[in-house]
Amino acid sequence: MKLLGLKSARGKGMAADAEKLVELAASLKKPITLMGTPVAALAAEAVAAAAAPEVVDDLDDDFGGTVLVLPPAEVAENIDRVDKRIAAAPVRVRTPPRPGKKLLVLDIDYTLIDHKSTVERPMEMARPFLHSFLSAVYEHYDIAIWSATSMKWVELKMQEMGVLGHD
């Protein structure tokens, strides 16, 4: 459970998780929101998870599976769509590729951040250990951030979370 909309007793700014509720100065002009998941919903998720099939890590396995073959007309239509998207997509290279490094492409939504979150500070949207993860993989890979949303939004979120310009 998390209470949103409480101001810090120390003055401006949102309350830290460690502050006691009795010490917080609640604003009477704005509502306080209690967020959480009902216990019944958590129990239902636990039952569903226990009944779910085992996840197979297929990244290193070659199952020799069936290949879907599309009719030539559909293939050409899909290639045309992709070509149009590529031509219209702005790509901004912030740093040149490093020799000998492969490219790791990461989707911002749900991978790097929880973009549907209702948190009040952008850094709270970041996945746990985001910076240490990016630092660790950067030793071995160049990193590209991808999103279907606008570049302006991507840059804003990455800047607010301290990703852009980070060593």
Residue pairs with C-beta under 8 A, 6 or more apart in sequence:
1 34
1 35
1 36
2 34
2 35
2 36
3 15
3 21
3 32
3 33
3 34
3 35
4 32
4 33
4 34
4 35
4 118
4 119
4 120
5 26
5 27
5 30
5 31
5 32
5 33
6 14
6 15
6 21
6 24
6 25
6 26
6 32
7 13
7 14
7 15
7 24
7 25
7 26
7 27
8 14
8 15
8 16
8 19
8 24
8 25
9 15
9 19
9 23
9 24
9 25
14 120
14 121
15 24
26 32
33 118
35 118
70 78
90 151
92 151
94 164
95 142
97 103
97 142
98 142
101 140
101 141
101 142
102 140
102 141
102 142
103 141
103 142
103 143
103 144
104 137
104 141
104 142
104 143
104 144
105 144
105 145
105 146
106 112
106 143
106 144
106 145
106 146
107 146
107 147
108 115
108 145
108 146
108 147
108 149
108 154
108 157
108 158
109 115
109 147
109 148
109 149
111 127
112 126
112 127
112 130
112 145
112 163
113 125
113 126
113 127
113 130
113 157
113 161
114 125
114 127
115 125
115 157
117 124
117 125
119 125
122 157
122 160
122 161
123 160
123 161
123 162
125 157
125 161
126 161
127 133
130 161
130 163
131 162
131 163
131 166
134 143
134 163
134 166
135 166
135 167
137 143
145 154
145 158
145 163
147 153
147 154
155 164
158 164
159 165
